[in-house]
Amino acid sequence: MEKIRRLFRVDSNYQLIIVNIVFAITGTLALYLAGDVLHFIGVMHGDVSNVVYWTLRILVIIPVYQILLIVIGTVFGEFSYFWEMEKKMFSRFRKKS
């Protein structure tokens, strides 16, 4: 269990459980909401090719997931944990000079 806590960089088993619950809820909700977002902007699965639909869906899932991770993490009292994770992830996207 210690190895897993080090991997997730958490202090206790309780925090590890909370972090995993947040990841589970966020992933499920992001997948669900991505379909709603595509429906809202008028992209239906049958109206466009599979390649276009799934490309758009993945492109929608990414920002939705990032926003939900912060929101749900905050609800569960782990804002600082997930905010640090987000900052690390965004630093990987920055252009290196």
Gaussian input, Z-matrix of N, CA and C with variables (Angstrom, degrees):
# hf/3-21g

backbone

0 1
 N
 C     1     B1
 C     2     B2     1     A1
 N     3     B3     2     A2     1     D1
 C     4     B4     3     A3     2     D2
 C     5     B5     4     A4     3     D3
 N     6     B6     5     A5     4     D4
 C     7     B7     6     A6     5     D5
 C     8     B8     7     A7     6     D6
 N     9     B9     8     A8     7     D7
 C    10    B10     9     A9     8     D8
 C    11    B11    10    A10     9     D9
 N    12    B12    11    A11    10    D10
 C    13    B13    12    A12    11    D11
 C    14    B14    13    A13    12    D12
 N    15    B15    14    A14    13    D13
 C    16    B16    15    A15    14    D14
 C    17    B17    16    A16    15    D15
 N    18    B18    17    A17    16    D16
 C    19    B19    18    A18    17    D17
 C    20    B20    19    A19    18    D18
 N    21    B21    20    A20    19    D19
 C    22    B22    21    A21    20    D20
 C    23    B23    22    A22    21    D21
 N    24    B24    23    A23    22    D22
 C    25    B25    24    A24    23    D23
 C    26    B26    25    A25    24    D24
 N    27    B27    26    A26    25    D25
 C    28    B28    27    A27    26    D26
 C    29    B29    28    A28    27    D27
 N    30    B30    29    A29    28    D28
 C    31    B31    30    A30    29    D29
 C    32    B32    31    A31    30    D30
 N    33    B33    32    A32    31    D31
 C    34    B34    33    A33    32    D32
 C    35    B35    34    A34    33    D33
 N    36    B36    35    A35    34    D34
 C    37    B37    36    A36    35    D35
 C    38    B38    37    A37    36    D36
 N    39    B39    38    A38    37    D37
 C    40    B40    39    A39    38    D38
 C    41    B41    40    A40    39    D39
 N    42    B42    41    A41    40    D40
 C    43    B43    42    A42    41    D41
 C    44    B44    43    A43    42    D42
 N    45    B45    44    A44    43    D43
 C    46    B46    45    A45    44    D44
 C    47    B47    46    A46    45    D45
 N    48    B48    47    A47    46    D46
 C    49    B49    48    A48    47    D47
 C    50    B50    49    A49    48    D48
 N    51    B51    50    A50    49    D49
 C    52    B52    51    A51    50    D50
 C    53    B53    52    A52    51    D51
 N    54    B54    53    A53    52    D52
 C    55    B55    54    A54    53    D53
 C    56    B56    55    A55    54    D54
 N    57    B57    56    A56    55    D55
 C    58    B58    57    A57    56    D56
 C    59    B59    58    A58    57    D57
 N    60    B60    59    A59    58    D58
 C    61    B61    60    A60    59    D59
 C    62    B62    61    A61    60    D60
 N    63    B63    62    A62    61    D61
 C    64    B64    63    A63    62    D62
 C    65    B65    64    A64    63    D63
 N    66    B66    65    A65    64    D64
 C    67    B67    66    A66    65    D65
 C    68    B68    67    A67    66    D66
 N    69    B69    68    A68    67    D67
 C    70    B70    69    A69    68    D68
 C    71    B71    70    A70    69    D69
 N    72    B72    71    A71    70    D70
 C    73    B73    72    A72    71    D71
 C    74    B74    73    A73    72    D72
 N    75    B75    74    A74    73    D73
 C    76    B76    75    A75    74    D74
 C    77    B77    76    A76    75    D75
 N    78    B78    77    A77    76    D76
 C    79    B79    78    A78    77    D77
 C    80    B80    79    A79    78    D78
 N    81    B81    80    A80    79    D79
 C    82    B82    81    A81    80    D80
 C    83    B83    82    A82    81    D81
 N    84    B84    83    A83    82    D82
 C    85    B85    84    A84    83    D83
 C    86    B86    85    A85    84    D84
 N    87    B87    86    A86    85    D85
 C    88    B88    87    A87    86    D86
 C    89    B89    88    A88    87    D87
 N    90    B90    89    A89    88    D88
 C    91    B91    90    A90    89    D89
 C    92    B92    91    A91    90    D90
 N    93    B93    92    A92    91    D91
 C    94    B94    93    A93    92    D92
 C    95    B95    94    A94    93    D93
 N    96    B96    95    A95    94    D94
 C    97    B97    96    A96    95    D95
 C    98    B98    97    A97    96    D96
 N    99    B99    98    A98    97    D97
 C   100   B100    99    A99    98    D98
 C   101   B101   100   A100    99    D99
 N   102   B102   101   A101   100   D100
 C   103   B103   102   A102   101   D101
 C   104   B104   103   A103   102   D102
 N   105   B105   104   A104   103   D103
 C   106   B106   105   A105   104   D104
 C   107   B107   106   A106   105   D105
 N   108   B108   107   A107   106   D106
 C   109   B109   108   A108   107   D107
 C   110   B110   109   A109   108   D108
 N   111   B111   110   A110   109   D109
 C   112   B112   111   A111   110   D110
 C   113   B113   112   A112   111   D111
 N   114   B114   113   A113   112   D112
 C   115   B115   114   A114   113   D113
 C   116   B116   115   A115   114   D114
 N   117   B117   116   A116   115   D115
 C   118   B118   117   A117   116   D116
 C   119   B119   118   A118   117   D117
 N   120   B120   119   A119   118   D118
 C   121   B121   120   A120   119   D119
 C   122   B122   121   A121   120   D120
 N   123   B123   122   A122   121   D121
 C   124   B124   123   A123   122   D122
 C   125   B125   124   A124   123   D123
 N   126   B126   125   A125   124   D124
 C   127   B127   126   A126   125   D125
 C   128   B128   127   A127   126   D126
 N   129   B129   128   A128   127   D127
 C   130   B130   129   A129   128   D128
 C   131   B131   130   A130   129   D129
 N   132   B132   131   A131   130   D130
 C   133   B133   132   A132   131   D131
 C   134   B134   133   A133   132   D132
 N   135   B135   134   A134   133   D133
 C   136   B136   135   A135   134   D134
 C   137   B137   136   A136   135   D135
 N   138   B138   137   A137   136   D136
 C   139   B139   138   A138   137   D137
 C   140   B140   139   A139   138   D138
 N   141   B141   140   A140   139   D139
 C   142   B142   141   A141   140   D140
 C   143   B143   142   A142   141   D141
 N   144   B144   143   A143   142   D142
 C   145   B145   144   A144   143   D143
 C   146   B146   145   A145   144   D144
 N   147   B147   146   A146   145   D145
 C   148   B148   147   A147   146   D146
 C   149   B149   148   A148   147   D147
 N   150   B150   149   A149   148   D148
 C   151   B151   150   A150   149   D149
 C   152   B152   151   A151   150   D150
 N   153   B153   152   A152   151   D151
 C   154   B154   153   A153   152   D152
 C   155   B155   154   A154   153   D153
 N   156   B156   155   A155   154   D154
 C   157   B157   156   A156   155   D155
 C   158   B158   157   A157   156   D156
 N   159   B159   158   A158   157   D157
 C   160   B160   159   A159   158   D158
 C   161   B161   160   A160   159   D159
 N   162   B162   161   A161   160   D160
 C   163   B163   162   A162   161   D161
 C   164   B164   163   A163   162   D162
 N   165   B165   164   A164   163   D163
 C   166   B166   165   A165   164   D164
 C   167   B167   166   A166   165   D165
 N   168   B168   167   A167   166   D166
 C   169   B169   168   A168   167   D167
 C   170   B170   169   A169   168   D168
 N   171   B171   170   A170   169   D169
 C   172   B172   171   A171   170   D170
 C   173   B173   172   A172   171   D171
 N   174   B174   173   A173   172   D172
 C   175   B175   174   A174   173   D173
 C   176   B176   175   A175   174   D174
 N   177   B177   176   A176   175   D175
 C   178   B178   177   A177   176   D176
 C   179   B179   178   A178   177   D177
 N   180   B180   179   A179   178   D178
 C   181   B181   180   A180   179   D179
 C   182   B182   181   A181   180   D180
 N   183   B183   182   A182   181   D181
 C   184   B184   183   A183   182   D182
 C   185   B185   184   A184   183   D183
 N   186   B186   185   A185   184   D184
 C   187   B187   186   A186   185   D185
 C   188   B188   187   A187   186   D186
 N   189   B189   188   A188   187   D187
 C   190   B190   189   A189   188   D188
 C   191   B191   190   A190   189   D189
 N   192   B192   191   A191   190   D190
 C   193   B193   192   A192   191   D191
 C   194   B194   193   A193   192   D192
 N   195   B195   194   A194   193   D193
 C   196   B196   195   A195   194   D194
 C   197   B197   196   A196   195   D195
 N   198   B198   197   A197   196   D196
 C   199   B199   198   A198   197   D197
 C   200   B200   199   A199   198   D198
 N   201   B201   200   A200   199   D199
 C   202   B202   201   A201   200   D200
 C   203   B203   202   A202   201   D201
 N   204   B204   203   A203   202   D202
 C   205   B205   204   A204   203   D203
 C   206   B206   205   A205   204   D204
 N   207   B207   206   A206   205   D205
 C   208   B208   207   A207   206   D206
 C   209   B209   208   A208   207   D207
 N   210   B210   209   A209   208   D208
 C   211   B211   210   A210   209   D209
 C   212   B212   211   A211   210   D210
 N   213   B213   212   A212   211   D211
 C   214   B214   213   A213   212   D212
 C   215   B215   214   A214   213   D213
 N   216   B216   215   A215   214   D214
 C   217   B217   216   A216   215   D215
 C   218   B218   217   A217   216   D216
 N   219   B219   218   A218   217   D217
 C   220   B220   219   A219   218   D218
 C   221   B221   220   A220   219   D219
 N   222   B222   221   A221   220   D220
 C   223   B223   222   A222   221   D221
 C   224   B224   223   A223   222   D222
 N   225   B225   224   A224   223   D223
 C   226   B226   225   A225   224   D224
 C   227   B227   226   A226   225   D225
 N   228   B228   227   A227   226   D226
 C   229   B229   228   A228   227   D227
 C   230   B230   229   A229   228   D228
 N   231   B231   230   A230   229   D229
 C   232   B232   231   A231   230   D230
 C   233   B233   232   A232   231   D231
 N   234   B234   233   A233   232   D232
 C   235   B235   234   A234   233   D233
 C   236   B236   235   A235   234   D234
 N   237   B237   236   A236   235   D235
 C   238   B238   237   A237   236   D236
 C   239   B239   238   A238   237   D237
 N   240   B240   239   A239   238   D238
 C   241   B241   240   A240   239   D239
 C   242   B242   241   A241   240   D240
 N   243   B243   242   A242   241   D241
 C   244   B244   243   A243   242   D242
 C   245   B245   244   A244   243   D243
 N   246   B246   245   A245   244   D244
 C   247   B247   246   A246   245   D245
 C   248   B248   247   A247   246   D246
 N   249   B249   248   A248   247   D247
 C   250   B250   249   A249   248   D248
 C   251   B251   250   A250   249   D249
 N   252   B252   251   A251   250   D250
 C   253   B253   252   A252   251   D251
 C   254   B254   253   A253   252   D252
 N   255   B255   254   A254   253   D253
 C   256   B256   255   A255   254   D254
 C   257   B257   256   A256   255   D255
 N   258   B258   257   A257   256   D256
 C   259   B259   258   A258   257   D257
 C   260   B260   259   A259   258   D258
 N   261   B261   260   A260   259   D259
 C   262   B262   261   A261   260   D260
 C   263   B263   262   A262   261   D261
 N   264   B264   263   A263   262   D262
 C   265   B265   264   A264   263   D263
 C   266   B266   265   A265   264   D264
 N   267   B267   266   A266   265   D265
 C   268   B268   267   A267   266   D266
 C   269   B269   268   A268   267   D267
 N   270   B270   269   A269   268   D268
 C   271   B271   270   A270   269   D269
 C   272   B272   271   A271   270   D270
 N   273   B273   272   A272   271   D271
 C   274   B274   273   A273   272   D272
 C   275   B275   274   A274   273   D273
 N   276   B276   275   A275   274   D274
 C   277   B277   276   A276   275   D275
 C   278   B278   277   A277   276   D276
 N   279   B279   278   A278   277   D277
 C   280   B280   279   A279   278   D278
 C   281   B281   280   A280   279   D279
 N   282   B282   281   A281   280   D280
 C   283   B283   282   A282   281   D281
 C   284   B284   283   A283   282   D282
 N   285   B285   284   A284   283   D283
 C   286   B286   285   A285   284   D284
 C   287   B287   286   A286   285   D285
 N   288   B288   287   A287   286   D286
 C   289   B289   288   A288   287   D287
 C   290   B290   289   A289   288   D288

   B1=1.4486
   B2=1.5301
   B3=1.3114
   B4=1.4656
   B5=1.5292
   B6=1.3270
   B7=1.4593
   B8=1.5315
   B9=1.3050
   B10=1.4645
   B11=1.5238
   B12=1.3316
   B13=1.4700
   B14=1.5221
   B15=1.3252
   B16=1.4682
   B17=1.5248
   B18=1.3176
   B19=1.4566
   B20=1.5302
   B21=1.3163
   B22=1.4599
   B23=1.5294
   B24=1.3200
   B25=1.4711
   B26=1.5312
   B27=1.3277
   B28=1.4621
   B29=1.5216
   B30=1.3284
   B31=1.4591
   B32=1.5233
   B33=1.3266
   B34=1.4667
   B35=1.5244
   B36=1.3159
   B37=1.4635
   B38=1.5249
   B39=1.3265
   B40=1.4625
   B41=1.5271
   B42=1.3273
   B43=1.4612
   B44=1.5318
   B45=1.3123
   B46=1.4628
   B47=1.5267
   B48=1.3087
   B49=1.4661
   B50=1.5241
   B51=1.3296
   B52=1.4662
   B53=1.5240
   B54=1.3270
   B55=1.4639
   B56=1.5279
   B57=1.3086
   B58=1.4638
   B59=1.5269
   B60=1.3122
   B61=1.4663
   B62=1.5217
   B63=1.3376
   B64=1.4679
   B65=1.5272
   B66=1.3263
   B67=1.4655
   B68=1.5266
   B69=1.3148
   B70=1.4661
   B71=1.5236
   B72=1.3196
   B73=1.4629
   B74=1.5206
   B75=1.3208
   B76=1.4600
   B77=1.5239
   B78=1.3156
   B79=1.4588
   B80=1.5122
   B81=1.3066
   B82=1.4584
   B83=1.5208
   B84=1.3241
   B85=1.4568
   B86=1.5286
   B87=1.3283
   B88=1.4683
   B89=1.5288
   B90=1.3264
   B91=1.4651
   B92=1.5242
   B93=1.3138
   B94=1.4586
   B95=1.5301
   B96=1.3327
   B97=1.4619
   B98=1.5218
   B99=1.3186
   B100=1.4668
   B101=1.5229
   B102=1.3103
   B103=1.4613
   B104=1.5192
   B105=1.3348
   B106=1.4625
   B107=1.5268
   B108=1.3242
   B109=1.4695
   B110=1.5255
   B111=1.3155
   B112=1.4661
   B113=1.5251
   B114=1.3170
   B115=1.4641
   B116=1.5294
   B117=1.3270
   B118=1.4644
   B119=1.5281
   B120=1.3407
   B121=1.4686
   B122=1.5295
   B123=1.3139
   B124=1.4549
   B125=1.5099
   B126=1.3168
   B127=1.4630
   B128=1.5225
   B129=1.3116
   B130=1.4573
   B131=1.5242
   B132=1.3058
   B133=1.4673
   B134=1.5283
   B135=1.2941
   B136=1.4607
   B137=1.5187
   B138=1.3380
   B139=1.4627
   B140=1.5250
   B141=1.3093
   B142=1.4666
   B143=1.5244
   B144=1.3188
   B145=1.4662
   B146=1.5300
   B147=1.3137
   B148=1.4648
   B149=1.5190
   B150=1.3217
   B151=1.4653
   B152=1.5228
   B153=1.3192
   B154=1.4690
   B155=1.5220
   B156=1.3185
   B157=1.4631
   B158=1.5233
   B159=1.3269
   B160=1.4619
   B161=1.5203
   B162=1.3224
   B163=1.4655
   B164=1.5229
   B165=1.3292
   B166=1.4641
   B167=1.5233
   B168=1.3103
   B169=1.4671
   B170=1.5276
   B171=1.3185
   B172=1.4672
   B173=1.5205
   B174=1.3362
   B175=1.4659
   B176=1.5270
   B177=1.3168
   B178=1.4687
   B179=1.5272
   B180=1.3170
   B181=1.4662
   B182=1.5258
   B183=1.3182
   B184=1.4698
   B185=1.5292
   B186=1.3459
   B187=1.4752
   B188=1.5274
   B189=1.3335
   B190=1.4677
   B191=1.5243
   B192=1.3163
   B193=1.4666
   B194=1.5262
   B195=1.3297
   B196=1.4617
   B197=1.5287
   B198=1.3100
   B199=1.4692
   B200=1.5261
   B201=1.3160
   B202=1.4654
   B203=1.5219
   B204=1.3225
   B205=1.4622
   B206=1.5282
   B207=1.3206
   B208=1.4651
   B209=1.5281
   B210=1.3261
   B211=1.4703
   B212=1.5294
   B213=1.3141
   B214=1.4646
   B215=1.5233
   B216=1.3267
   B217=1.4639
   B218=1.5179
   B219=1.3325
   B220=1.4647
   B221=1.5252
   B222=1.3244
   B223=1.4718
   B224=1.5278
   B225=1.3252
   B226=1.4610
   B227=1.5293
   B228=1.3389
   B229=1.4594
   B230=1.5153
   B231=1.3119
   B232=1.4636
   B233=1.5301
   B234=1.3365
   B235=1.4639
   B236=1.5186
   B237=1.3252
   B238=1.4685
   B239=1.5249
   B240=1.3123
   B241=1.4689
   B242=1.5277
   B243=1.3180
   B244=1.4583
   B245=1.5251
   B246=1.3277
   B247=1.4613
   B248=1.5288
   B249=1.3217
   B250=1.4717
   B251=1.5261
   B252=1.3136
   B253=1.4589
   B254=1.5320
   B255=1.3290
   B256=1.4661
   B257=1.5267
   B258=1.3217
   B259=1.4662
   B260=1.5206
   B261=1.3169
   B262=1.4644
   B263=1.5317
   B264=1.3311
   B265=1.4539
   B266=1.5312
   B267=1.3360
   B268=1.4581
   B269=1.5214
   B270=1.3158
   B271=1.4655
   B272=1.5292
   B273=1.2957
   B274=1.4683
   B275=1.5227
   B276=1.3450
   B277=1.4561
   B278=1.5252
   B279=1.3213
   B280=1.4618
   B281=1.5149
   B282=1.3228
   B283=1.4621
   B284=1.5183
   B285=1.3027
   B286=1.4582
   B287=1.5169
   B288=1.3449
   B289=1.4655
   B290=1.4962
   A1=110.89
   A2=115.66
   A3=120.28
   A4=110.92
   A5=116.46
   A6=120.99
   A7=111.05
   A8=115.73
   A9=120.56
   A10=110.28
   A11=117.08
   A12=119.92
   A13=110.68
   A14=117.63
   A15=120.02
   A16=110.86
   A17=116.67
   A18=120.99
   A19=111.04
   A20=116.31
   A21=121.45
   A22=112.88
   A23=116.74
   A24=123.45
   A25=111.50
   A26=114.81
   A27=121.54
   A28=108.96
   A29=115.52
   A30=121.12
   A31=114.22
   A32=116.86
   A33=118.77
   A34=110.77
   A35=114.73
   A36=119.82
   A37=110.88
   A38=116.41
   A39=121.18
   A40=110.32
   A41=116.89
   A42=120.46
   A43=110.54
   A44=117.19
   A45=121.39
   A46=110.75
   A47=116.98
   A48=121.14
   A49=110.29
   A50=116.92
   A51=121.06
   A52=110.54
   A53=117.00
   A54=121.26
   A55=110.24
   A56=117.75
   A57=120.38
   A58=112.14
   A59=117.17
   A60=120.39
   A61=110.00
   A62=116.57
   A63=120.56
   A64=110.47
   A65=117.44
   A66=120.12
   A67=111.15
   A68=117.32
   A69=121.00
   A70=111.42
   A71=116.77
   A72=120.64
   A73=110.24
   A74=116.80
   A75=121.07
   A76=111.54
   A77=117.12
   A78=119.92
   A79=112.69
   A80=116.15
   A81=120.75
   A82=111.10
   A83=116.47
   A84=120.81
   A85=111.65
   A86=117.88
   A87=121.04
   A88=110.74
   A89=116.53
   A90=119.47
   A91=111.17
   A92=116.07
   A93=120.68
   A94=110.95
   A95=116.75
   A96=120.75
   A97=112.90
   A98=118.32
   A99=120.51
   A100=110.42
   A101=116.89
   A102=120.26
   A103=111.73
   A104=116.56
   A105=120.65
   A106=111.67
   A107=117.17
   A108=121.06
   A109=109.79
   A110=117.10
   A111=120.03
   A112=110.93
   A113=116.73
   A114=120.95
   A115=109.99
   A116=117.24
   A117=122.32
   A118=111.43
   A119=117.13
   A120=119.06
   A121=112.18
   A122=116.91
   A123=121.09
   A124=116.11
   A125=117.60
   A126=120.72
   A127=107.95
   A128=115.40
   A129=120.86
   A130=109.46
   A131=115.89
   A132=120.71
   A133=112.08
   A134=118.99
   A135=121.56
   A136=114.20
   A137=117.37
   A138=121.01
   A139=113.53
   A140=117.64
   A141=121.54
   A142=108.29
   A143=115.11
   A144=118.31
   A145=110.15
   A146=115.85
   A147=120.96
   A148=111.94
   A149=116.79
   A150=120.49
   A151=110.40
   A152=116.91
   A153=120.89
   A154=110.16
   A155=116.85
   A156=120.70
   A157=111.48
   A158=117.69
   A159=120.19
   A160=111.92
   A161=117.28
   A162=119.52
   A163=109.83
   A164=116.68
   A165=120.26
   A166=111.48
   A167=116.60
   A168=120.04
   A169=111.07
   A170=116.99
   A171=120.28
   A172=110.52
   A173=116.98
   A174=120.11
   A175=112.05
   A176=117.40
   A177=121.26
   A178=110.29
   A179=117.30
   A180=121.00
   A181=111.34
   A182=117.69
   A183=120.79
   A184=112.31
   A185=120.01
   A186=117.51
   A187=113.44
   A188=116.57
   A189=119.51
   A190=109.48
   A191=116.66
   A192=121.20
   A193=111.06
   A194=117.13
   A195=120.65
   A196=111.36
   A197=116.23
   A198=120.29
   A199=110.30
   A200=116.15
   A201=119.83
   A202=112.24
   A203=116.94
   A204=120.13
   A205=110.55
   A206=116.84
   A207=120.73
   A208=110.58
   A209=116.87
   A210=120.73
   A211=110.91
   A212=117.21
   A213=120.34
   A214=110.63
   A215=116.76
   A216=120.02
   A217=111.50
   A218=116.46
   A219=120.96
   A220=110.98
   A221=116.45
   A222=120.45
   A223=110.64
   A224=116.77
   A225=121.36
   A226=112.89
   A227=117.30
   A228=121.01
   A229=115.06
   A230=117.80
   A231=121.73
   A232=111.79
   A233=116.86
   A234=120.35
   A235=111.88
   A236=117.44
   A237=119.68
   A238=111.40
   A239=118.33
   A240=121.60
   A241=110.49
   A242=116.46
   A243=119.64
   A244=111.96
   A245=118.05
   A246=120.15
   A247=110.08
   A248=117.19
   A249=120.12
   A250=110.47
   A251=116.91
   A252=120.83
   A253=110.83
   A254=116.29
   A255=120.83
   A256=110.91
   A257=116.82
   A258=119.85
   A259=110.54
   A260=116.96
   A261=120.72
   A262=110.37
   A263=116.12
   A264=119.45
   A265=111.29
   A266=116.95
   A267=119.87
   A268=111.70
   A269=117.86
   A270=119.96
   A271=110.59
   A272=117.82
   A273=121.22
   A274=111.79
   A275=117.36
   A276=121.00
   A277=112.84
   A278=117.07
   A279=119.86
   A280=111.14
   A281=113.37
   A282=119.24
   A283=108.91
   A284=115.53
   A285=120.00
   A286=108.70
   A287=115.82
   A288=118.29
   A289=112.42
   D1=-33.04
   D2=179.64
   D3=-61.36
   D4=-38.49
   D5=179.38
   D6=-62.01
   D7=-42.56
   D8=-179.88
   D9=-67.10
   D10=-40.92
   D11=178.21
   D12=-63.10
   D13=-38.85
   D14=176.99
   D15=-66.30
   D16=-39.72
   D17=179.15
   D18=-59.88
   D19=-44.34
   D20=-179.81
   D21=-85.35
   D22=-7.06
   D23=-178.90
   D24=56.10
   D25=52.46
   D26=176.61
   D27=-118.30
   D28=161.35
   D29=-174.92
   D30=-93.62
   D31=-26.38
   D32=-174.27
   D33=-140.66
   D34=165.49
   D35=175.84
   D36=-64.74
   D37=-35.77
   D38=178.20
   D39=-60.37
   D40=-47.27
   D41=179.48
   D42=-63.93
   D43=-37.18
   D44=177.47
   D45=-61.44
   D46=-42.92
   D47=178.59
   D48=-64.15
   D49=-45.09
   D50=179.40
   D51=-60.48
   D52=-46.06
   D53=-179.49
   D54=-60.62
   D55=-42.87
   D56=179.38
   D57=-67.66
   D58=-36.70
   D59=175.83
   D60=-63.03
   D61=-43.57
   D62=179.02
   D63=-61.31
   D64=-45.01
   D65=178.02
   D66=-60.50
   D67=-42.22
   D68=-178.62
   D69=-64.67
   D70=-47.59
   D71=-179.73
   D72=-64.51
   D73=-43.98
   D74=-177.68
   D75=-62.82
   D76=-46.12
   D77=-179.80
   D78=-62.43
   D79=-45.42
   D80=179.96
   D81=-63.88
   D82=-46.20
   D83=-178.58
   D84=-67.13
   D85=-37.38
   D86=178.60
   D87=-63.33
   D88=-42.43
   D89=178.26
   D90=-63.81
   D91=-41.07
   D92=179.91
   D93=-66.58
   D94=-47.80
   D95=-176.53
   D96=-69.87
   D97=-27.68
   D98=178.19
   D99=-60.83
   D100=-40.31
   D101=176.52
   D102=-63.44
   D103=-40.65
   D104=178.02
   D105=-65.79
   D106=-39.75
   D107=178.83
   D108=-63.84
   D109=-45.70
   D110=178.40
   D111=-62.32
   D112=-41.27
   D113=177.49
   D114=-61.96
   D115=-41.85
   D116=-179.54
   D117=-61.95
   D118=-39.67
   D119=-179.40
   D120=-86.48
   D121=1.89
   D122=172.34
   D123=91.71
   D124=17.45
   D125=178.07
   D126=-99.77
   D127=110.33
   D128=179.53
   D129=-105.54
   D130=149.65
   D131=-176.57
   D132=-59.37
   D133=-38.47
   D134=-178.36
   D135=-81.34
   D136=-16.45
   D137=-175.80
   D138=-83.41
   D139=-23.60
   D140=-179.02
   D141=-125.70
   D142=165.84
   D143=-179.90
   D144=-67.25
   D145=159.37
   D146=179.30
   D147=-58.23
   D148=-40.13
   D149=-178.53
   D150=-62.64
   D151=-45.99
   D152=179.92
   D153=-65.43
   D154=-46.23
   D155=-178.02
   D156=-59.84
   D157=-49.43
   D158=-176.27
   D159=-72.50
   D160=-31.00
   D161=174.50
   D162=-64.21
   D163=-47.54
   D164=178.06
   D165=-63.07
   D166=-40.68
   D167=-179.11
   D168=-62.55
   D169=-43.74
   D170=178.10
   D171=-64.84
   D172=-40.55
   D173=178.27
   D174=-65.05
   D175=-29.17
   D176=176.49
   D177=-79.04
   D178=-38.27
   D179=-177.38
   D180=-60.54
   D181=-40.12
   D182=-173.83
   D183=-58.49
   D184=-56.19
   D185=179.71
   D186=-68.68
   D187=-34.00
   D188=178.25
   D189=-61.64
   D190=-43.46
   D191=179.35
   D192=-61.36
   D193=-44.31
   D194=-178.02
   D195=-62.53
   D196=-42.77
   D197=179.45
   D198=-66.84
   D199=-46.52
   D200=-179.42
   D201=-63.29
   D202=-34.77
   D203=-179.79
   D204=-60.21
   D205=-43.36
   D206=178.20
   D207=-67.92
   D208=-45.53
   D209=-177.19
   D210=-63.81
   D211=-50.51
   D212=-177.30
   D213=-70.30
   D214=-36.95
   D215=175.09
   D216=-59.68
   D217=-39.18
   D218=177.97
   D219=-66.11
   D220=-42.41
   D221=178.82
   D222=-58.73
   D223=-36.60
   D224=-179.71
   D225=-89.31
   D226=7.36
   D227=175.16
   D228=79.00
   D229=20.95
   D230=-178.32
   D231=-120.98
   D232=36.38
   D233=-178.19
   D234=-56.62
   D235=-48.78
   D236=-175.36
   D237=-62.99
   D238=-37.14
   D239=178.40
   D240=-61.85
   D241=-49.62
   D242=-176.26
   D243=-76.51
   D244=-28.30
   D245=176.34
   D246=-65.94
   D247=-41.78
   D248=176.46
   D249=-63.17
   D250=-38.99
   D251=178.48
   D252=-64.17
   D253=-41.91
   D254=178.77
   D255=-64.03
   D256=-43.90
   D257=179.67
   D258=-60.95
   D259=-41.08
   D260=179.05
   D261=-64.39
   D262=-41.32
   D263=-179.51
   D264=-66.55
   D265=-43.03
   D266=179.94
   D267=-66.73
   D268=-30.75
   D269=178.72
   D270=-65.68
   D271=-26.03
   D272=177.64
   D273=-72.72
   D274=-24.44
   D275=-179.63
   D276=-85.45
   D277=-17.96
   D278=-178.12
   D279=-64.18
   D280=146.52
   D281=177.99
   D282=-72.84
   D283=130.06
   D284=178.50
   D285=-88.62
   D286=133.26
   D287=-178.85
   D288=-96.52

